[in-house]
Every structure is written in C-alpha cells, then in structure tokens.
Amino acid sequence: MRKNVFPAGAVLLVLGVLGLTAQTDALFQKARLAPLSPEYLRYQEAVRTGRWPAFTDQGQPSPIPSPIDVAYLQGFSPAPATALPSTYDLRKLNKTTPVKNQSPLAGTSLFATFGSLESYLKPLESLDFSENHLDQSSAGGGFLEANVGALARWDDPVDEEDSPWSGSVNGEGGSVVKHVQNVLFISPRENALDNAGIKQAVMDYGAIYSEMYFASAAYNSPNRSFYNEGTAQNSHSVAIAGWDDNFDRAKFFPQPPGNGAFICKNSFGPGWAEAGYFYVSYYDAYLGRRALSAAFTAEPAAGLTQNYQHDPNGCLARMGFGEETAWFANIFTATSPDPLKAVSLYLYAAAGSYEILVYRDIVPGRPRSGTLAQRVSGTLSAPGYHTIALSSPIPLAINQRFSVAVKFRTPGDSFPIPIEHPLPGLKAVFTARPGESFISPDGAIWSDLVTYDGSAYARSNVCLKAFAGYPVIYSPLNLRVERLVNNFAFFKEYVDRLNWLPNPLNADDSLPVVKYRIYRKPISAPDESFELAGESGAQNLVFYVRNLKRDDRNTYRVTAVLENGRESDPAEISNL
Amino acid sequence: MKKFVLSLITPLVISASAWGAVRWEVGLGAGLRTIKDETLRSTYGQGFVYTPYVNYRVSRTLWVGLEYEGGFVKKARIGIFQEESRLAVEGVQAYVLYGKEKGAIRPFVKVGAGSFHFEMDIDSPYVQAYNFASSDISILFGAGLKVMLSRKLFLSGELKYTALWADPFDDLVDLGGLRLLLGVGIQI
C-alpha cells in the first residue's frame, strides 16, 4: 500500500506546481519597459539614420536627451509650504558660486548640475566641482539621469582643481569629496504659471537644474532676457537661481503674454549677460517644461563608507508588471564589516510608498531567503533619487551575502521598477550578471532580470543601492587662515592662525566631537602630501602653525574627530 | 709679544712720569640703560648696568681707559604667544677721555669702541633654532663730571651713548642706547 503513495503524491505535486504557474501567468502581466521619451526616440532615429550628432548654433554637438518619458508627471507639483515671495534671488543670499564658462565645449548639463549642487552647499561651504570629471563619469551623457547616475555611484563630485575644465575632456583625477544621496526631481511645468514647484525648491535647496532650448534669436541682449516661443533647437541646461514675478514682459522680444521671469545662471562665463545670469520668461515654451528639473544635494563623504550597487550608470529606464505595485531586489556580498545603514532607489512618480526588506545569509538566486534582518516602510512625496535610512544599522560580515528587496507602489504609474538598461545611442558601458538583480510582481515569485524575457535585459540591473557605514560627521565651518608675524626683534617668526566654527549638525551627545585634526601641505604639492600638523581640543577652535618662513604658502585641512576616532571630511583653505 | 707690549707701555709710563704723579683711576659706575630697538624696549624695558673701569693718564688732560659693562640680563615674555625669554648684553670698550685736570668738579668727554656680546634665549619648542649668542662692534660717546671728594677720591656722573647694531639673522637690530651712570672712583 505504501509503495503506491509516492508516485501519486509526485504527480499531484507536479500538477500543483503547473497549476500555480498557470495561475501566476494569468494573474500577472509580463513585465515591460516604460515608453521612452519622444525626444530620445527622435535621437535614436537620428542615430540610426546617420543624422546625429545634430549641432547647436555654436557648432557643438547637441547633448543626448533623457530617455525617460516624464510627460505624465507634468503639473504634479506639491503645493508650496508657505506663500512664495514675488521676487527671490539666491545671488543676494550668498547661495551661488561663480559663473563658469563652458567654452570651447558643450556640456551645459554638467554646469547646471554643479550650479545646483554647489548652491545647495552654500553659504556654509564654497566648493567648486569638476564638470570635466563628471563628463567622464557620465560617459558624456549630457542628460540629467546620466549625471545623477555618476554622482549616485560616488564617482563624483571631485574638486575642480583636480580635473579642471581645460577644454579637453581628459581629466580623471581627484577623489570624491561629497556623497550625493538625494536628488529631488521637480515635475515639468504644465503652463507658464505652474512655477510653485521650482520656486519652492529654489527656496528649500538652492539653485535648480533645469533644461530648455537656447535659440539664439530668443535672447534679448540689452535686457538680458530670453523668451523662446517654440523653437526646439539647441538643447541647453541652466541653474535657476531665483525669480521675479514683476519682470516686465516688454523687456522680452517677442513679448510674452505676461510678466515674470526666472533668474538663470548660465555657463557662458561671467562676462555674458548680467554677470553670467539672464532672465527667462515664465512663458518660455521649454524652461522647466520639456524635462524634469532637479535639486541636487550632498552630504559629507565621511559617513557612509560602502556603496553596494549593480547600477553604475543610474536609472535610464523603468519597467513594471502593468500594476502600480511591483517588487524588485538586489543581492550583494559584503566587502566590509561596516553595518548596513541605508538604501536608495529612484521614484518617477508624483509620490510613492515603499516597504524595504533586508535579508542576511540568503540562498543564491533567492532574494527573500535567509534571515529577515529588518523591514522598513514609508512614503516618498516627490520624484527623485532617494536614500532611505534603515531604522537601525544591520551588522554585516565580510563575504556575507545579503539582499535588499523593495515592494514599491507608485500611484498613477505602472512602471515602478527603476532599472539601468542599455539603450541604443548611449555611450556608457553596460554589464550585468545573473544572480544580482531580481523583479517580481508579488514578492513571492522572483525572476532574475538578466534572463528575463530572453536577452532583452541581459545587460540590465535594478537601480537599488545599499549603503553601509556610520553616522555622518560634518566638517568644521568657516575655516579661515590669517598670516601673523611674531616679532622676536632679532628675527621674525611667521605664523598661520587657523580658526573655524563647530558644525552644529554634529550635535550627537552620545558621540561628541572630541578634537579637531589639522593637516597641512605646501600649496602647490599634491593632496597626497598632506601631513598632520597637530590637534586641538573640541573647545579650542584655533590652531597656530608656527615657524614658517615668510614665503611659505600652505593649504590646510581641518577635520572633526569623534570619540570613537572617526573623522569628518576636511574643511580646506589655502593661505594665498 | 713682550717687546710689543713693552713698546706700547713704555711711552705711556714715561709720559705719565713726566707729570710727576700716579695717574691711574679705578672706578665703578652703575645706573640705567635704554635700548633703542622698539621691540626689545617694549619687551624688556630699561635695564640696570654696572661698569667697572680703569683709566690711565697719558697727558695732562688725556686719558685712555677700559671699561666693562655688565648686568643687563632681562627676562620677559615675548611675541604673540608671550613665551619666556632672556636677553643678556655685556661688553668691553676702550676709549679716550678728555677731562679737566684740576678743580673740585672736573667735566670730561670720552669716545671709544669695543665689542659687545649678546644672547637671547626663547623658551619655545618652535624657535629654539633661533636661540643664539653673538658679538658685534660698538662705538661709544660719553660726557660727565667727576666731583672730587678728596685729593684722590671722587664721585662721577656720566651720560653715555653706545651705538651697537646686531644682525645675527636677517633683521638688523639697534641695541644701542643711553646710559646714565653714577659712580665712585679713586686716583692712584
């Protein structure tokens, strides 16, 4: 009797599995890619027919347009938190950095990107990031997502001096000085008066990356004004640094229907227009309307130490199962004992809700196996690249396999899964390996992305990063250096006096700043030459570098050091 | 060498003998000195000096002399960081003195040259390389009075300026200054 049980059970099991599979296929659509943007499709067609590169008025190749279609986001701006002023100018608030000149090359998206990021860090930090390096990192992408991808993978930003914009894109030096963990996307303006999203972002974050078409005929030189009624040529990016609701429409040529202009920082050098800035009419057909605008933010590089990722090129496409909800996951192997602190993903919808699950010691190929270490849920209120902190650090051991799985719901959008995906016409290198990125309609049945749908995603990865490290330590503020002469009558000792302010963001009483470290190097020496000059107590915000010669010129770095020995990013200054 | 010394001394002894009396003076002066360099003056202020001397009469009104100046050793905090420091200046000068021969009050002037030794120590790990001891040539101009208390014993008052420039490093420092000295002496 017992001999007959096994064959019968096996048959039932096979039938059950077949039935479940059939049921799954019936329940869920096959995942598919979101439509590409019309501009990108035109670009692809131009590439295919050999009509690319198109050139701008200045004879420079037009940048590649963003492949992601965001037309459905048009007009999805959250209501401003407070009444917006009629005029606002970041230049008057010490929230802008010097205007640069892109000549002799194109690359306006690079300048607009750092126009935004540098502005975010002002006035506490006045940094100058390298567009040249970002150009290399983003594979000359020239569009928002390529820049975000390079920054999110921690290849940028580096200091301008380490890779200057020399007119030849060959600089790859320097080390990353900030971590870009959040980029707020601002939905395209629906009409000329749909400006609250951009304005609120300018007030909250600083200058805003925005795209337009720079038709030369639309620029009115005497009034430094610009109004493009509808000439879609010369793709261009600027940083919006303010606005003036009362900017007279008579100052534009031709005249728009109403007053009002955004104050835009261009990349034609400080000698152009109003010290490099110009006024773009609210009624411009393209500024902030043809693509996403963005507010770039950054945090000190001292904090998160490990960036576990499979999507070095960033989010270039989206996919979904025809539902607002989808699951995606990445499997990583720990390369450091630093605990897992955060997870990042992209949201291309007006809002989203997430449930993040972190598993340790998983079985290869099964992202939700092993031990559930943490479950975090929450909502996102704006599109963008978001880093979400875990509720508590998750210990990891070197070589320990772990996974991050996300249940993501994007109301009104059926492509919740952000992916890195090779598209014809992109210059970046795409690679993917089995067993790393997974998608699922329900969190139960998972598919390896590289083998999903034949070879369609063989070089695609899920855009889901995991970050290990420690709480961020912020750099000292307002670092200054002053040359003093210590007169001993028979000789003079030259002294550099450094002083700084504590960063109020380092206010964790359980792990206080206990001292500051001061490093120095000759001003012309490479960064590797920095040597410890000394330390000062947490309350002693001054340091004297003594026994200098009259002609000695040094660059100094000051870091904050916590009780556990961890050190902040340096604040840096040179004695010129 | 002996011949050389004898050749110097013999004419003096002979000439002194010509005046028929012992014409040595031995004395000790003491008083205040200033330093012209502003930094040193503001740091260390005026100082006490003492000057033992010996004069030898070579004619009715002319003397040659040798004096030592010591006692100027000052400690003070110096520089931005107010570090402990010590300055010491001492020197030997030879001079020619012209003075009135007779009377109870005998004014005199003198001019000479010498060598001063000076030291500076700063108690700082940063500038120890600059602690030094050095010497330079000085020039003196002085004038004063001798008040005869008896045939041999006298009191003296003297105002003297010693010019002394020092540059042990890059900076030239004026260590010169006035001395106001009171003293007592005896003619032998």
Boltz contact constraints between the chains, C-beta under 6 A:
constraints:
  - contact:
      token1: [A, 486]
      token2: [B, 79]
      max_distance: 6.0
  - contact:
      token1: [A, 486]
      token2: [B, 80]
      max_distance: 6.0
  - contact:
      token1: [A, 487]
      token2: [B, 39]
      max_distance: 6.0
  - contact:
      token1: [A, 488]
      token2: [B, 79]
      max_distance: 6.0
  - contact:
      token1: [A, 489]
      token2: [B, 37]
      max_distance: 6.0
  - contact:
      token1: [A, 489]
      token2: [B, 39]
      max_distance: 6.0
  - contact:
      token1: [A, 489]
      token2: [B, 40]
      max_distance: 6.0
  - contact:
      token1: [A, 489]
      token2: [B, 173]
      max_distance: 6.0
  - contact:
      token1: [A, 490]
      token2: [B, 120]
      max_distance: 6.0
  - contact:
      token1: [A, 490]
      token2: [B, 168]
      max_distance: 6.0
  - contact:
      token1: [A, 490]
      token2: [B, 169]
      max_distance: 6.0
  - contact:
      token1: [A, 490]
      token2: [B, 173]
      max_distance: 6.0
  - contact:
      token1: [A, 491]
      token2: [B, 130]
      max_distance: 6.0
  - contact:
      token1: [A, 491]
      token2: [B, 169]
      max_distance: 6.0
  - contact:
      token1: [A, 491]
      token2: [B, 171]
      max_distance: 6.0
  - contact:
      token1: [A, 493]
      token2: [B, 127]
      max_distance: 6.0
  - contact:
      token1: [A, 546]
      token2: [B, 126]
      max_distance: 6.0
  - contact:
      token1: [A, 547]
      token2: [B, 126]
      max_distance: 6.0
